[in-house]
Amino acid sequence: MYASSQRYLSASSGWLILLFLICILSSPALFAQELVNTTDSTCVQQDVSDLIRTALKLPVKVDKKGSILLIPIIGSNPATGFMVGLGGQYAFKLGQDYTKYSLLSGSAQFTTKSQQLYLLKNSVYTKNNKIFFTGDWRYLVFSQPTYGLGTNAPKGGIVDYQFNLMGMETSLDSLAQPINFNFARLYQSASYKIGKSFYAGVGYFLDYYFKIDDEKLSLVPGDTLLTSHYAYNTYYGFSTTKYFSSALNVNVISDTRDNMINPYRGHFLMVSWRGSFKFLGNKTNSNFLSLEWRSFHPLSVRYPRHLLAFWVLANFSPKGEFPYMILPATAYDQRSRSARGYTQGRFRGNNMVYGEAEYRFPISQCTGILGGVLFLNATTASNPTQSLDLFEAIKPGYGMGLRVMVDKKTRTNLAIDFGFGDKSSGFYLAASETF
């Protein structure tokens, strides 16, 4: 059965990759055709509110600098029970037209198993783009399965087929190691403009896990079962019930994107180093290096939504310097968007590299309200205790999605995605692009 599933995954991946390449290879011809006629003014970008106003014969809306998008959150899975909540984002400007858009996003979620999730993210440019603030604040009373370190985990086993809703499992896996915990995160940095598109900054990063309940752990003689979390933390001398990382952050940023919410061109590069020093309360002096690259390459003059986008995340930490749950993991980026097709935290390691390519194209070419995406991604994570290095085990993901323009001024899209991985799949609903 497993071999059959693997052949099905490979065949599906092959067809999607072929479709992806056909779309890319056909784009130069489309691009050349569009260059011939770029004076057609009959087609104007519209959004959902324009359609509603036209249908109801309402006056044209007044131009504004910001927009708000709210999304209901409803779901169910064994770990959380029934879940209900509200997510959204606010896009705005703090200066003149040449000041870049800023973004606040967040959500509040509650479950029938008394779990709570509060998330708030900020990416804010001050007037004239002088200062760039970026932050990730979270407080969770939550549970999450883990599978061990490395992209070959769980070692010696094959996970059951998984389906997830926006990163959370909707079914239990017999090889999962569920952990209940409370979690607080406070990441905040301020970067100052030092050139046309360059920034340098400092910040403070706190990750704090407490009230940890490792459900499958058993230390009873004759019925002992050691989990990955317990074995790792015990081996490296960390607590198994609570721990934290308190760190100072230094970063360098290059940002040439024409719009942070939905870029049509440009790039974003951030190199970030954080030091968890003993004087900040940490067990040891530790360091963590992160790199992020995003680039956007237009394929059309007439249709700016026709483009290729690339995203690379790389996280490096010396072995044994951070507790288990603080190690790099999938979908632990600022907006929890990486590794579509897999559940949040599915892959974890002291070093991790993630890459994604996305082809974005218009569906309703005249109004621009509807768009689509095809994407491919890959994750690799290391495990020093098994001598598993980066790129020795790679897990692919792929999928497709629909985009609905809900605010043309800020280019805010409603994103609806279906992702597929190795014996895994997921459905994702979000405000704005994945990256």
Secondary structure, 3 states (H helix, E strand, C coil): CHHHHHHHHHHHHHHHHHHHHHHHHHHHHHHHHHHHCCCCCCCCCCCHHHHHHHHHCCCCCCCCCCEEEEEEEEEEECCCEEEEEEEEEEEECCCCCCCCCEEEEEEEEEECCCCEEEEEEEEEECHHHCEEEEEEEEEEEEEEEECCCCCCCCCCCCCCCEEEECCEECCCCCCCEEEEEEEEEEEEEEEEECCCCEEEEEEEEEEEEEEEEECCCECCCCCCECCHHHHHHHHCCCCCCCEEEEEEEEEEEEECCCCCCCCCCEEEEEEEEEEECHHHCCCCCEEEEEEEEEEEEECCCCCCCCEEEEEEEEEECCCCCCCHHHCCECCCCCCCCCCCCCCCCCCECCEEEEEEEEEEEECCCCCCCEEEEEEEEEEEECEHHHCECCCCCCEEEEEEEEEEEEECCCCEEEEEEEEEECCEEEEEEEECCCC
